[in-house]
Amino acid sequence: MSIINKEIKLIDAVKMFLGGKQTLEKWVAAYKQEGKAGLISKSTILA
């Protein structure tokens, strides 16, 4: 949320996030598109 609210820059968050820049960018984009639902892993959803 800090990135979304522009309290911290993505580049600064990457320094603290062990998952990598691409993953963080993907999560931010998913959250912007779908809100919290966008953060739920699609690969773990059972049909």
Backbone as a chain_set.jsonl record, in Angstrom:
{"seq": "MSIINKEIKLIDAVKMFLGGKQTLEKWVAAYKQEGKAGLISKSTILA", "coords": {"N": [[0.823, -1.2, 0.0], [2.009, 1.174, 0.597], [3.46, 1.844, -1.653], [1.449, 2.208, -3.542], [0.112, 4.368, -2.382], [1.989, 6.246, -2.734], [3.883, 6.722, -0.751], [6.273, 5.566, -0.604], [8.831, 4.936, -2.946], [8.845, 2.654, -5.691], [11.372, 1.699, -6.43], [12.803, 2.038, -4.073], [11.431, 0.317, -2.385], [12.041, -2.106, -3.528], [14.605, -2.572, -2.655], [14.226, -3.549, -0.121], [12.688, -5.746, -0.465], [12.761, -9.127, -0.95], [11.83, -10.609, -3.065], [12.265, -9.621, -5.619], [12.392, -7.177, -8.292], [10.681, -7.441, -10.572], [8.616, -9.097, -9.633], [7.522, -7.51, -7.607], [6.643, -5.31, -9.138], [4.71, -6.612, -10.669], [2.868, -7.364, -8.674], [2.055, -4.824, -7.758], [0.836, -3.797, -10.077], [-1.233, -5.686, -10.372], [-2.693, -5.193, -8.04], [-3.506, -2.568, -8.494], [-5.229, -2.959, -10.641], [-7.175, -4.864, -9.745], [-7.555, -4.586, -7.031], [-7.438, -5.949, -3.694], [-8.156, -8.525, -4.437], [-6.645, -9.01, -6.676], [-4.241, -9.807, -5.698], [-4.379, -12.393, -4.935], [-3.143, -15.531, -5.523], [-3.404, -16.915, -8.672], [-2.691, -19.44, -9.443], [-3.134, -21.113, -7.326], [-5.776, -21.358, -6.897], [-8.517, -23.407, -6.564], [-10.561, -25.24, -8.767]], "CA": [[0.0, 0.0, 0.0], [2.874, 2.355, 0.645], [3.812, 2.186, -3.035], [0.217, 2.707, -4.151], [-0.162, 5.678, -1.791], [3.156, 7.083, -3.047], [4.638, 7.001, 0.461], [7.593, 5.019, -0.877], [9.017, 4.654, -4.366], [9.038, 1.244, -6.008], [12.809, 1.407, -6.433], [13.228, 1.934, -2.677], [10.801, -0.889, -1.831], [12.768, -3.256, -4.071], [15.798, -2.784, -1.825], [13.828, -4.256, 1.093], [11.862, -6.887, -0.862], [13.618, -10.197, -1.453], [11.195, -11.277, -4.194], [12.719, -9.075, -6.887], [11.688, -6.025, -8.86], [9.59, -7.859, -11.462], [7.512, -9.604, -8.815], [6.903, -6.363, -6.953], [5.923, -4.567, -10.174], [3.547, -7.433, -11.014], [1.915, -7.237, -7.58], [1.511, -3.457, -7.759], [-0.078, -3.72, -11.219], [-2.412, -6.508, -10.064], [-3.475, -4.493, -7.022], [-4.134, -1.403, -9.13], [-6.296, -3.433, -11.516], [-8.232, -5.653, -9.11], [-7.583, -4.435, -5.584], [-6.902, -7.085, -2.941], [-8.405, -9.771, -5.185], [-5.565, -9.182, -7.625], [-3.069, -10.352, -5.018], [-4.596, -13.816, -4.688], [-2.465, -16.329, -6.539], [-4.322, -17.617, -9.58], [-2.25, -20.827, -9.587], [-3.531, -21.916, -6.175], [-7.238, -21.402, -6.815], [-9.062, -24.706, -6.985], [-11.784, -25.122, -9.565]], "C": [[0.863, 1.258, 0.0], [3.287, 2.794, -0.749], [2.599, 2.809, -3.721], [-0.079, 4.123, -3.663], [0.972, 6.675, -1.991], [3.898, 7.558, -1.798], [6.073, 6.518, 0.311], [7.673, 4.725, -2.374], [9.275, 3.169, -4.554], [10.503, 0.878, -5.905], [13.355, 1.276, -5.01], [12.652, 0.676, -2.02], [11.539, -2.139, -2.3], [13.989, -3.585, -3.219], [15.482, -3.596, -0.574], [13.07, -5.551, 0.796], [12.728, -7.954, -1.507], [13.069, -10.886, -2.695], [11.617, -10.764, -5.553], [11.816, -7.994, -7.439], [10.5, -6.441, -9.723], [8.379, -8.349, -10.684], [6.774, -8.45, -8.152], [6.103, -5.525, -7.95], [4.635, -5.293, -10.572], [2.465, -7.304, -9.943], [1.257, -5.862, -7.545], [0.495, -3.314, -8.893], [-1.364, -4.493, -10.95], [-3.303, -5.818, -9.043], [-4.194, -3.287, -7.619], [-5.319, -1.811, -9.992], [-7.469, -4.03, -10.758], [-8.359, -5.466, -7.601], [-6.996, -5.66, -4.9], [-7.081, -8.407, -3.672], [-7.298, -10.044, -6.187], [-4.324, -9.794, -7.013], [-3.209, -11.839, -4.696], [-3.969, -14.592, -5.85], [-3.467, -17.104, -7.377], [-3.952, -19.092, -9.688], [-2.689, -21.707, -8.431], [-5.041, -22.003, -6.001], [-7.733, -22.735, -7.358], [-10.357, -24.488, -7.732], [-12.916, -25.895, -8.946]], "O": [[0.467, 2.288, -0.546], [3.447, 3.988, -1.001], [2.721, 3.826, -4.404], [-0.478, 4.981, -4.451], [0.928, 7.797, -1.487], [4.468, 8.649, -1.781], [6.975, 6.991, 1.002], [6.688, 4.312, -2.987], [9.848, 2.51, -3.687], [10.839, -0.164, -5.341], [14.27, 0.489, -4.769], [13.313, 0.046, -1.195], [11.649, -3.116, -1.559], [14.36, -4.751, -3.083], [16.363, -4.257, -0.024], [12.837, -6.357, 1.696], [13.369, -7.691, -2.525], [13.779, -11.674, -3.32], [11.349, -11.421, -6.56], [10.635, -7.907, -7.1], [9.424, -5.852, -9.615], [7.242, -8.044, -11.043], [5.544, -8.418, -8.139], [4.999, -5.08, -7.636], [3.6, -4.662, -10.784], [1.286, -7.152, -10.262], [0.05, -5.747, -7.329], [-0.589, -2.768, -8.687], [-2.457, -4.018, -11.26], [-4.528, -5.85, -9.162], [-5.35, -3.018, -7.29], [-6.31, -1.085, -10.065], [-8.625, -3.747, -11.075], [-9.186, -6.119, -6.964], [-6.142, -6.337, -5.472], [-6.252, -9.308, -3.543], [-7.038, -11.202, -6.514], [-3.441, -10.254, -7.737], [-2.257, -12.468, -4.235], [-4.251, -14.319, -7.017], [-4.281, -17.859, -6.846], [-4.812, -19.918, -9.994], [-2.625, -22.931, -8.536], [-5.529, -22.644, -5.07], [-7.402, -23.13, -8.476], [-11.161, -23.634, -7.357], [-14.023, -25.908, -9.484]]}, "num_chains": 1, "name": "protein.A"}
